[in-house]
Amino acid sequence: MKHEIMKRIPLLAVAVFVATIGFILDGWISIEMMNAIDTVIDKDRELFIQRSLRLMLAVSLLVPSQLLLAYLKGLYKKSAITGAKKHFLKQIFKKDIRSFQSDNNAEYLSCMTNDVKVIESDYIDGLFEIYANVMNFIVGIVVIAYVSVAALGVGILLGVVGMVVSMVMGKPLEKQQKQRSEFYKDYTIYIKEFLSAFQIIKSYGLHAKVKDDFHKKSEHIQERGYQIDRIVSYISATQNFLMMGILYSLMAFSVFLTLKGALTLGGVILIINNMEKILRPLMTISEWLPKLNASKGIFKRIDDLLMIKPSEPESVEINDFKAELTFDQVSFSFEENVVFDETSFRFDKGKKYLVVGPSGGGKSTMLRLIRKYFHPKEGIILLDGTNLNDIIKESYFEQLSNIEQQVFIFEDTIRNNLCLYKEISDAEIWSAIERAGLTQFVKSHAEGLDRMLYDNGKNISGGEKSRLAIARGLLQNAKIIILDEAFSSLDRQTAKQIEKTLLTLEEVTIINVSHVIFEESKALYDATYLVKNQKVSLVEA
Amino acid sequence: MKQLLMKRKKAFAFYLLACFFPVINQLMSQLGFALMIGTVESQSMNQFTLALAVTAGIVVASSLLQLLSRFMRIRFMRDTLLDIRLEAFDKILSESVASFSKKSKEVYLSHLINDINTFEQHFFHRLLNIIFGGGVYVFSIIILMFLDFWFAIGILAVSLGVFAITKTFESKTVALQQQVSELNEQLTVKVSNTFNGLEILKLNNIEEKFLGQTFEAVDHVEKKRFHYTVFTEGQRGLTNSLSFIIFIGILMVLMLKAFDGTSIGKITFMLQLANGCVWPIGQVVPMFNELKASIGIYQKITGTQAGSPEGAEQTSTEQVADVPFAFHHEIKIRDLAFAYDGKVVLDGANFVLQKGKKYLVKGPSGSGKTTLLKLLSKVYEDYDGQITVDGLDYKKVDINSFNHKISNIYQDVFLFEDTLLNNITLFKPMDHSKVEEAVERAGLSELISTRTEGLQMKIEENGKNLSGGQRQRIAIARAILRDSEILFADEATSSLNEQLGRAIEETLLKLDSTVIAISHRFYEGITEKYDAIIEIKNGVLHEYDSKVYFSEGVAL
């Protein structure tokens, strides 16, 4: 990801260049100001007016340069942030299908909202701040040196002392702040628990006890916060004392130089003003450097997350499912558990299968093996005689249709949600809608198929989403339809109905993983598999 | 708000005084600086040494003053913030369960944490800054008026001009910032949804299209952010340039005075005072708004808004609910209709619950199972239709007598930092043998036997040292021990393994209480022992005899 941002160096360079011009302008103004002030000591009014005009000319250039800088800085940031975000998204999208289980998704999102955000604020901004301030520092030095090298020397010395002071003081300050946020974290957890248990507290009449507890906790946390504030006060007072001392020392030194004739009044004013131009960049750089350093770790974390594991080579393209999908002596383990142990079974074309078993028994693993998310550790899965490992995913997926319990709704029309952007005739769509029991849902709004669905279907009931998923599945005209607890959000009547519809589809293999079974439809299945105890076995009717 | 501040009159007075100290510090350091510069004109070594000594004194004095100021302030802040925390908490605690449930927990969490932090930031810090900025401004102008009246008037005019300029920028900045943050939120939601759906996108080979769409959304956000950056950076640059220009303008005006004989020292002092006057107004006035807003936050979280009723026990129906709860036969639900968050959950539900029977509530997620339980446990009171217990309207029942006779087992278990015993008995004195029995039946014996302290074992903060299953068993033990008339259970065994879940389900079904439970688990041989199954479909309740239900649609 760093690479993406580095691509924007040219823009950064232009922005820094314009900023430098601004700093040089500042420096020029300082010098003109010094000249103007010196005419006062010499009581030369004419010269004063002349120099003042020059000064005003320089000042007039300030505004346009600042505006240009704002524009260029914005351009750099936009380009860098956009590049970083797009790179992130592109890499995520490239990942293998098995990487998109829910835990991972939360991680990806958290990485984008937290880590990438930190890169935006700490790294991208930081690059500009550091380079610009380095230029500022250099210009400041040149300007002061022009007037008095001695003052420059003393100034830098004092500046370094100042930086050391603030770094040394900074550490204990940070420690205190960290402690503070730790307390608040625990306090927050306590409050969350209290809120969740509100009804219980009220119904068991525990108000008094809880109130007492909370009062104690709050007093505690406020007191600890107070202690920390006291320590922080001492630290910042000391820091301030030292900084003030440094500033005044420099000023005293400059005034001393005028007494020795080595400097003019104008020179003193210039030095005072420009010392700030030297110290502030140093402060800013010392603030940003640690952030930049910290971002190294974050880049690594991001890049690790985005890494795409090399996948097994696939060479065979298929365009049909002809006869059978066979599991032959398949063994598979997931983390520590043995899920399957040398089990064999098969699915024939056009037949209807019911798959049952206790939760955690391996049904979903079986589906993932069928979907090529995993490869069997031992044994082989054959599609029409070809090893599934060798078959190209995309061509295989064309043959499969998946109907899940959790349905993903795109922010798009009902039509697109059903067809998944493929060209399908309206007649076919309506047929699928009817078979899925979705007719009323679609007809209930005037726009019908062109109605927009928003927010991942927030306003649609669970049952309607399921039916949408089923219609979607039907429209894919796949040879194998896999249902993964697809009926659990439906009431029994609708579930029975849709099941019957599916079971009467010709030439389509149905694999229904479900814990809801109806007596009447049991007979329509060609076979029932029980996934239990590391085996998949046929259930005798 | 006034009450709160006036509670500690002396401390508050000290606080205000402490806020003035920085003003004194600033004026002192400006004086010291002017003295120093004055010696350049006089070229006198003596004056230099004197000025040096004075300056050193000023540095020491200022640091001490700063420290003193801080100490005076933080003490007052600590006490006041504690008061606010307690007030906010007490307000929440005093709410009835019904009105509490109307808002999401996040709102209350925000009241107790974020809002108080915001208040601390905005109220105290802004107050300090207002007093500082205002103080510097007023004193500087006054001193300038003594030094050079017309010059002071000029500076006054300039400061008002600057104020007008900064005001015009303000609202646009706020608006832009909000837009950026909204767009960012939208992007996050969009990306989150897309990640969740990527599996399907990949299965259907349509990821490319979505990548394109997501890219567009990113461009959209960043374009807005670009506007924001250019605007704020531009504003900052402009403000800096303006401040520089004004400084130079003041300098030139003052230098002209020098030609007329004014001393350099005096000019330096005037320059600093003038420069210190120009910007404060622009910075201070918006702070008044933030101060007002933070007072508003205080009023919101402690319920002391003008016109709002203190304490929120009254429901909108204004019914007197004082009949003691008596359940001997049945609870009847008639034409019950209830909507939550605009969505209709129940629409004409009818049902009869008979005393002593065990009911299992089933239905897909979002169908209203939890809502039904809440309606039956008097959490929600603003429904249409009727719920009667032995003929008496539920709404007339006294909530306290009701709460005494029921118990709940919910997903979230609240534990006190106390002994396990107290967490089970909930601080009521109970027969030891009954406690032991409850512990046994809830499957907690194992946990107790592993600790030497047994029931006296300390539960740490929020039950950190316990697993989800152990916490749930404590909730179950509580319910068993209470031996109430009605037991409401919402996924009571969901955190337990199959074996333990079975045992507990069996225990619950053997209780004398009327049980109304939501569960998606099926325990062969046990779950069929429920007397009836209630299925919620389309806002209506269907009752099924459990034997019929389970033989028809049950897993092998």
Boltz contact constraints between the chains, C-beta under 6 A:
constraints:
  - contact:
      token1: [A, 40]
      token2: [B, 255]
      max_distance: 6.0
  - contact:
      token1: [A, 40]
      token2: [B, 258]
      max_distance: 6.0
  - contact:
      token1: [A, 45]
      token2: [B, 259]
      max_distance: 6.0
  - contact:
      token1: [A, 52]
      token2: [B, 252]
      max_distance: 6.0
  - contact:
      token1: [A, 59]
      token2: [B, 245]
      max_distance: 6.0
  - contact:
      token1: [A, 62]
      token2: [B, 241]
      max_distance: 6.0
  - contact:
      token1: [A, 63]
      token2: [B, 241]
      max_distance: 6.0
  - contact:
      token1: [A, 66]
      token2: [B, 237]
      max_distance: 6.0
  - contact:
      token1: [A, 66]
      token2: [B, 241]
      max_distance: 6.0
  - contact:
      token1: [A, 67]
      token2: [B, 234]
      max_distance: 6.0
  - contact:
      token1: [A, 70]
      token2: [B, 230]
      max_distance: 6.0
  - contact:
      token1: [A, 70]
      token2: [B, 233]
      max_distance: 6.0
  - contact:
      token1: [A, 70]
      token2: [B, 234]
      max_distance: 6.0
  - contact:
      token1: [A, 70]
      token2: [B, 237]
      max_distance: 6.0
  - contact:
      token1: [A, 71]
      token2: [B, 230]
      max_distance: 6.0
  - contact:
      token1: [A, 73]
      token2: [B, 233]
      max_distance: 6.0
  - contact:
      token1: [A, 74]
      token2: [B, 226]
      max_distance: 6.0
  - contact:
      token1: [A, 74]
      token2: [B, 229]
      max_distance: 6.0
  - contact:
      token1: [A, 74]
      token2: [B, 230]
      max_distance: 6.0
  - contact:
      token1: [A, 77]
      token2: [B, 229]
      max_distance: 6.0
  - contact:
      token1: [A, 78]
      token2: [B, 222]
      max_distance: 6.0
  - contact:
      token1: [A, 78]
      token2: [B, 226]
      max_distance: 6.0
  - contact:
      token1: [A, 81]
      token2: [B, 222]
      max_distance: 6.0
  - contact:
      token1: [A, 82]
      token2: [B, 222]
      max_distance: 6.0
  - contact:
      token1: [A, 85]
      token2: [B, 218]
      max_distance: 6.0
  - contact:
      token1: [A, 86]
      token2: [B, 215]
      max_distance: 6.0
  - contact:
      token1: [A, 89]
      token2: [B, 214]
      max_distance: 6.0
  - contact:
      token1: [A, 93]
      token2: [B, 207]
      max_distance: 6.0
  - contact:
      token1: [A, 93]
      token2: [B, 211]
      max_distance: 6.0
  - contact:
      token1: [A, 97]
      token2: [B, 202]
      max_distance: 6.0
  - contact:
      token1: [A, 100]
      token2: [B, 198]
      max_distance: 6.0
  - contact:
      token1: [A, 100]
      token2: [B, 199]
      max_distance: 6.0
  - contact:
      token1: [A, 105]
      token2: [B, 195]
      max_distance: 6.0
  - contact:
      token1: [A, 105]
      token2: [B, 196]
      max_distance: 6.0
  - contact:
      token1: [A, 108]
      token2: [B, 195]
      max_distance: 6.0
  - contact:
      token1: [A, 109]
      token2: [B, 192]
      max_distance: 6.0
  - contact:
      token1: [A, 109]
      token2: [B, 195]
      max_distance: 6.0
  - contact:
      token1: [A, 113]
      token2: [B, 188]
      max_distance: 6.0
  - contact:
      token1: [A, 188]
      token2: [B, 113]
      max_distance: 6.0
  - contact:
      token1: [A, 189]
      token2: [B, 462]
      max_distance: 6.0
  - contact:
      token1: [A, 191]
      token2: [B, 112]
      max_distance: 6.0
  - contact:
      token1: [A, 193]
      token2: [B, 414]
      max_distance: 6.0
  - contact:
      token1: [A, 193]
      token2: [B, 462]
      max_distance: 6.0
  - contact:
      token1: [A, 195]
      token2: [B, 105]
      max_distance: 6.0
  - contact:
      token1: [A, 195]
      token2: [B, 108]
      max_distance: 6.0
  - contact:
      token1: [A, 196]
      token2: [B, 412]
      max_distance: 6.0
  - contact:
      token1: [A, 197]
      token2: [B, 412]
      max_distance: 6.0
  - contact:
      token1: [A, 197]
      token2: [B, 414]
      max_distance: 6.0
  - contact:
      token1: [A, 198]
      token2: [B, 100]
      max_distance: 6.0
  - contact:
      token1: [A, 199]
      token2: [B, 97]
      max_distance: 6.0
  - contact:
      token1: [A, 200]
      token2: [B, 408]
      max_distance: 6.0
  - contact:
      token1: [A, 200]
      token2: [B, 414]
      max_distance: 6.0
  - contact:
      token1: [A, 202]
      token2: [B, 97]
      max_distance: 6.0
  - contact:
      token1: [A, 203]
      token2: [B, 403]
      max_distance: 6.0
  - contact:
      token1: [A, 204]
      token2: [B, 426]
      max_distance: 6.0
  - contact:
      token1: [A, 207]
      token2: [B, 93]
      max_distance: 6.0
  - contact:
      token1: [A, 211]
      token2: [B, 93]
      max_distance: 6.0
  - contact:
      token1: [A, 214]
      token2: [B, 89]
      max_distance: 6.0
  - contact:
      token1: [A, 215]
      token2: [B, 86]
      max_distance: 6.0
  - contact:
      token1: [A, 218]
      token2: [B, 85]
      max_distance: 6.0
  - contact:
      token1: [A, 222]
      token2: [B, 78]
      max_distance: 6.0
  - contact:
      token1: [A, 222]
      token2: [B, 82]
      max_distance: 6.0
  - contact:
      token1: [A, 226]
      token2: [B, 78]
      max_distance: 6.0
  - contact:
      token1: [A, 229]
      token2: [B, 74]
      max_distance: 6.0
  - contact:
      token1: [A, 233]
      token2: [B, 70]
      max_distance: 6.0
  - contact:
      token1: [A, 237]
      token2: [B, 63]
      max_distance: 6.0
  - contact:
      token1: [A, 237]
      token2: [B, 66]
      max_distance: 6.0
  - contact:
      token1: [A, 237]
      token2: [B, 67]
      max_distance: 6.0
  - contact:
      token1: [A, 240]
      token2: [B, 63]
      max_distance: 6.0
  - contact:
      token1: [A, 241]
      token2: [B, 63]
      max_distance: 6.0
  - contact:
      token1: [A, 244]
      token2: [B, 59]
      max_distance: 6.0
  - contact:
      token1: [A, 245]
      token2: [B, 59]
      max_distance: 6.0
  - contact:
      token1: [A, 248]
      token2: [B, 55]
      max_distance: 6.0
  - contact:
      token1: [A, 248]
      token2: [B, 59]
      max_distance: 6.0
  - contact:
      token1: [A, 251]
      token2: [B, 36]
      max_distance: 6.0
  - contact:
      token1: [A, 252]
      token2: [B, 52]
      max_distance: 6.0
  - contact:
      token1: [A, 255]
      token2: [B, 36]
      max_distance: 6.0
  - contact:
      token1: [A, 255]
      token2: [B, 39]
      max_distance: 6.0
  - contact:
      token1: [A, 255]
      token2: [B, 40]
      max_distance: 6.0
  - contact:
      token1: [A, 258]
      token2: [B, 40]
      max_distance: 6.0
  - contact:
      token1: [A, 265]
      token2: [B, 40]
      max_distance: 6.0
  - contact:
      token1: [A, 356]
      token2: [B, 555]
      max_distance: 6.0
  - contact:
      token1: [A, 356]
      token2: [B, 556]
      max_distance: 6.0
  - contact:
      token1: [A, 394]
      token2: [B, 205]
      max_distance: 6.0
  - contact:
      token1: [A, 397]
      token2: [B, 203]
      max_distance: 6.0
  - contact:
      token1: [A, 408]
      token2: [B, 197]
      max_distance: 6.0
  - contact:
      token1: [A, 408]
      token2: [B, 200]
      max_distance: 6.0
  - contact:
      token1: [A, 420]
      token2: [B, 204]
      max_distance: 6.0
  - contact:
      token1: [A, 421]
      token2: [B, 206]
      max_distance: 6.0
  - contact:
      token1: [A, 456]
      token2: [B, 193]
      max_distance: 6.0
  - contact:
      token1: [A, 462]
      token2: [B, 364]
      max_distance: 6.0
  - contact:
      token1: [A, 462]
      token2: [B, 365]
      max_distance: 6.0
  - contact:
      token1: [A, 462]
      token2: [B, 366]
      max_distance: 6.0
  - contact:
      token1: [A, 489]
      token2: [B, 364]
      max_distance: 6.0
  - contact:
      token1: [A, 491]
      token2: [B, 537]
      max_distance: 6.0
  - contact:
      token1: [A, 515]
      token2: [B, 555]
      max_distance: 6.0
  - contact:
      token1: [A, 516]
      token2: [B, 553]
      max_distance: 6.0
  - contact:
      token1: [A, 518]
      token2: [B, 553]
      max_distance: 6.0
  - contact:
      token1: [A, 519]
      token2: [B, 552]
      max_distance: 6.0
